[in-house]
Amino acid sequence: MAKSPVSYMKFVARKLFPDNAAYTAKIAKIRESYKNKQDLLDKLEALFELYYNVTKDSSTGPPKCNVTMNEAENTLAELLA
């Protein structure tokens, strides 16, 4: 239901795997939890790898732009109107 499903997916990926250590820890945890369910484990590892690869993409953040003080004041005035 997100406005931008792609941006939301990137947000979730960054929350799940902010760094390599988080990815390694989560993979170790699912391997321990699902060691007797190899099919499910394989699918979870593939899913986690997809999410982790999204965090490696340099374009994962929203585009940044500079806003002038005048533009910020106008936007604030519109929101408060």
Backbone bond lengths (Angstrom), bond angles and torsions (degrees), N, CA, C in turn:
res aa  C-N    CA-C-N  psi(-1)  N-CA   C-N-CA  omega(-1)  CA-C   N-CA-C  phi
1 M - - - 1.452 - - 1.535 111.15 -
2 A 1.306 117.07 4.69 1.461 120.40 -179.93 1.521 110.05 -67.32
3 K 1.341 115.81 152.67 1.464 119.60 176.97 1.516 110.49 -60.46
4 S 1.304 116.03 -41.73 1.453 121.13 179.16 1.532 108.43 -126.26
5 P 1.330 117.51 99.15 1.465 119.60 -178.60 1.527 113.35 -57.06
6 V 1.323 117.21 -34.55 1.462 120.38 -179.57 1.526 109.83 -66.53
7 S 1.323 116.71 -45.84 1.464 119.84 178.65 1.520 111.00 -63.31
8 Y 1.332 116.69 -38.89 1.458 120.12 179.27 1.528 110.71 -64.28
9 M 1.325 116.37 -42.45 1.466 120.27 179.08 1.526 110.41 -62.34
10 K 1.316 116.96 -39.53 1.464 120.72 177.97 1.528 110.70 -66.40
11 F 1.337 116.67 -38.35 1.459 121.22 177.07 1.526 110.50 -61.77
12 V 1.327 116.54 -46.75 1.468 121.28 179.49 1.527 110.20 -61.64
13 A 1.321 116.91 -42.71 1.463 120.96 -179.91 1.521 111.17 -60.42
14 R 1.337 116.54 -43.16 1.475 119.51 179.61 1.526 111.61 -67.69
15 K 1.339 117.29 -33.62 1.465 120.36 177.55 1.525 110.99 -70.05
16 L 1.338 117.11 -39.73 1.459 121.01 179.42 1.520 111.84 -68.57
17 F 1.313 115.79 -43.99 1.465 120.93 -172.98 1.527 111.54 -130.52
18 P 1.336 117.24 74.66 1.456 119.09 179.45 1.532 113.01 -67.58
19 D 1.331 116.36 -20.85 1.460 119.84 179.17 1.532 109.45 -156.46
20 N 1.315 115.49 175.59 1.460 121.62 -177.73 1.535 111.75 -63.15
21 A 1.324 116.94 -36.35 1.469 120.76 -179.70 1.528 111.03 -63.02
22 A 1.321 117.17 -38.67 1.471 120.89 179.14 1.528 110.10 -65.64
23 Y 1.330 116.12 -41.77 1.462 120.31 178.26 1.529 110.35 -61.97
24 T 1.312 116.61 -48.26 1.465 121.28 -179.36 1.531 111.04 -60.37
25 A 1.324 116.69 -42.16 1.464 120.58 179.99 1.526 111.68 -65.46
26 K 1.333 116.97 -42.63 1.466 119.93 -179.20 1.532 111.09 -67.83
27 I 1.318 117.31 -38.86 1.469 120.04 177.69 1.529 109.51 -63.82
28 A 1.321 117.28 -43.74 1.470 120.29 178.41 1.529 110.91 -61.03
29 K 1.322 116.04 -39.96 1.462 120.22 -179.23 1.529 111.73 -65.96
30 I 1.335 117.08 -44.82 1.476 117.59 -179.59 1.523 111.11 -70.61
31 R 1.320 117.12 -31.23 1.471 118.88 177.14 1.523 110.40 -63.99
32 E 1.318 116.78 -38.70 1.465 120.56 178.31 1.533 110.65 -71.19
33 S 1.306 116.37 -43.02 1.470 120.50 -176.74 1.523 113.40 -68.87
34 Y 1.318 116.91 -34.25 1.467 120.79 -174.04 1.524 113.09 -117.10
35 K 1.325 116.98 28.31 1.463 120.59 -177.11 1.529 112.49 -62.86
36 N 1.322 118.12 -24.83 1.464 121.22 -179.96 1.525 112.73 -95.47
37 K 1.323 117.42 3.53 1.466 122.39 179.92 1.525 108.35 -127.83
38 Q 1.319 115.73 74.02 1.461 121.19 -171.14 1.530 113.03 -59.96
39 D 1.329 118.86 -39.45 1.466 120.51 -179.83 1.526 111.46 -61.68
40 L 1.319 115.84 -46.46 1.455 120.27 178.61 1.522 110.66 -66.28
41 L 1.297 117.65 -41.04 1.461 121.94 178.61 1.526 110.85 -59.13
42 D 1.327 116.92 -45.11 1.465 120.51 179.21 1.529 111.51 -60.03
43 K 1.320 116.20 -41.20 1.464 120.38 -179.35 1.524 111.44 -69.38
44 L 1.324 116.91 -41.06 1.461 119.80 177.51 1.523 111.92 -64.97
45 E 1.318 116.68 -41.01 1.469 119.41 178.04 1.527 110.67 -63.03
46 A 1.327 117.28 -40.15 1.466 120.82 178.56 1.533 110.46 -64.77
47 L 1.330 116.45 -41.79 1.463 120.62 178.51 1.524 110.95 -63.92
48 F 1.327 116.48 -47.19 1.457 120.03 179.62 1.518 111.19 -62.42
49 E 1.315 117.08 -36.64 1.465 120.30 178.10 1.526 110.88 -64.27
50 L 1.338 116.86 -39.88 1.463 119.99 176.89 1.525 110.97 -61.59
51 Y 1.323 116.26 -47.58 1.457 119.83 178.29 1.527 111.12 -61.09
52 Y 1.312 116.78 -43.14 1.463 120.70 -179.24 1.530 110.83 -63.17
53 N 1.327 117.11 -40.31 1.463 120.42 179.22 1.523 111.88 -64.87
54 V 1.326 117.18 -29.93 1.464 120.33 175.73 1.517 110.42 -63.26
55 T 1.328 117.19 -37.06 1.461 119.66 179.74 1.522 111.82 -69.09
56 K 1.310 117.14 -21.92 1.469 121.41 179.42 1.520 111.58 -80.02
57 D 1.338 117.23 -20.55 1.458 122.31 -179.71 1.518 109.03 -67.23
58 S 1.316 117.37 127.64 1.460 121.06 -176.22 1.523 112.59 -70.23
59 S 1.318 117.87 -15.58 1.464 119.87 -177.82 1.520 111.91 -99.12
60 T 1.335 118.40 25.70 1.456 120.43 -175.70 1.517 113.03 -73.83
61 G 1.301 118.65 -21.32 1.452 119.83 -179.29 1.514 111.77 -89.32
62 P 1.314 116.13 161.55 1.452 118.66 177.19 1.521 109.88 -68.94
63 P 1.319 116.70 152.43 1.463 118.21 178.92 1.522 109.87 -63.14
64 K 1.296 115.52 140.57 1.459 120.35 -177.90 1.519 109.25 -101.65
65 C 1.329 115.57 143.30 1.451 120.05 176.13 1.520 108.54 -141.25
66 N 1.296 115.55 154.77 1.451 120.94 177.97 1.523 108.58 -89.20
67 V 1.301 116.14 132.88 1.453 121.96 178.63 1.513 107.90 -113.09
68 T 1.322 114.96 129.60 1.459 118.49 178.40 1.525 109.48 -76.32
69 M 1.306 115.94 162.62 1.460 120.77 179.04 1.528 109.84 -60.77
70 N 1.318 116.95 -39.19 1.464 121.53 179.95 1.538 110.33 -63.25
71 E 1.328 117.59 -44.46 1.475 121.33 178.28 1.521 110.78 -63.19
72 A 1.321 116.99 -40.30 1.464 120.81 179.33 1.521 110.82 -64.92
73 E 1.325 116.53 -42.87 1.472 119.89 178.57 1.513 111.39 -64.54
74 N 1.341 117.78 -41.08 1.463 121.25 178.14 1.532 111.32 -63.69
75 T 1.310 116.51 -42.38 1.462 120.33 178.93 1.519 111.08 -64.62
76 L 1.312 116.50 -41.74 1.459 121.14 178.46 1.532 110.62 -64.14
77 A 1.308 116.85 -41.79 1.459 120.96 178.84 1.534 110.46 -63.12
78 E 1.340 117.19 -40.52 1.456 120.77 178.52 1.529 111.46 -64.93
79 L 1.324 115.92 -40.00 1.464 119.40 -179.61 1.524 112.00 -69.03
80 L 1.320 117.34 -33.37 1.455 121.17 -178.07 1.528 112.85 -86.24
81 A 1.308 116.83 -9.82 1.489 120.13 -178.97 1.500 112.00 -74.07
